[in-house]
């Protein structure tokens, strides 16, 4: 897993959305990026997996969420309940578009840019589904969505020096190293930047 930081073009747009409308999935060649809203997260975190699967239109992995992801999902649920308009940003299931619609990971921003000052994106692909290009496909789709729909133009990636798959992905997407930083939890990280052109 690694994180992205994105900056908006100036002047910044004003984001609006109808909080009563479920965001559409972001669709790629093989994947649907499906918003995990309270109608999914509340039954999931209460142990009602079938209800959560029905609301999201997918099949959950066995024994998911683990302890780490449960904390993450509870955090995101609290943010959405406080500010429902943030739901389109915070968490999306990476769903493989095949029979059974298995969830192969998740991806999302830490929050909308107007709330946290920048858009930071992280992802997880579950071990059985790694090394198939799903991380690259989902990341490109999320950056494209942020650029088209919300005028985001510059993306940053922070990656641990020993995370070779994420370093390779960043390089393959055209990111250029611009510095280093110390993360309180993860330690030293390399910082990369990618500036994208117009939509």
C-alpha positions, -999 to +999 in steps of 0.1 A: +000+000+000+012+035-007-004+070-007-009+098-032-012+135-027-029+156-053-032+193-058-060+212-075-056+237-103-061+273-092-087+287-087-100+257-067-134+245-077-164+243-053-175+207-049-211+200-047-230+167-048-264+153-039-258+133-008-289+112-015-275+098-047-252+069-046-220+077-066-216+057-098-189+032-100-157+042-117-154+017-146-122+003-161-115-024-186-117-051-159-128-034-127-156-015-111-145+009-083-177+008-061-182+033-033-184+018+002-210+040+018-227+036+052-254+013+037-225-011+031-202-004+060-227-004+088-240-040+081-205-052+073-190-039+106-220-054+124-213-088+110-242-088+085-220-098+055-248-109+032-266-075+036-234-057+029-227-077-002-262-071-015-259-034-009-226-031-027-232-057-054-201-078-048-187-108-030-165-100+000-133-119+007-134-145+035-123-132+069-123-096+057-120-070+071-091-079+093-082-059+124-063-032+105-090-027+078-118-028+104-102+002+121-098+019+087-134+013+078-147+025+111-128+057+106-142+062+071-177+054+083-175+081+110-163+106+084-191+098+060-218+100+088-204+134+098-201+147+062-221+125+038-209+144+008-174+129+013-185+094+005-175+095-031-139+101-021-132+080+009-134+043+001-142+022-030-141-016-034-120-028-063-144-053-079-134-077-106-161-077-133-166-114-137-190-140-123-196-135-086-180-099-087-152-107-062-138-078-042-100-079-049-090-048-028-099-013-019-089+022-029-098+057-019-088+092-010-082+103+026-108+130+020-119+156-005-094+184-012-116+212+002-118+193+035-082+183+041-064+207+018-052+181-006-063+147-019-043+117-007-050+083-022-041+049-009-049+014-020-047-023-010-049-053-033-055-085-015-027-111-018-044-137-040-050-110-066-016-092-067+007-091-097-022-089-122-021-051-128-051-044-107-033-017-086-022+001-118-056-001-134-074+012-103-049+039-096-051+053-131-089+053-129-090+071-096-065+098-109-085+101-141-118+105-121-102+132-098-089+151-128-121+149-149-146+155-122-127+176-097-100+194-116-070+177-098-039+180-119-008+171-098-003+139-080+023+128-054+033+094-042+050+085-010+066+050-009+087+032+015+122+024+001+118-013+007+083-015-011+097-026-044+063-033-061+050+002-053+083+018-064+080-001-097+044+010-101+052+046-094+081+046-120+059+028-145+032+055-142+058+082-148+063+096-113+096+114-107+113+115-072+112+150-058+123+144-022+120+123+010+100+125+042+097+107+075+063+092+083+055+088+120+042+052+114+060+040+083+094+057+087+114+069+057+095+074+024+105+086-010+082+113-025+074+112-062+054+136-083+034+133-115+018+163-133-010+154-156-023+175-185-058+185-193-088+162-192 
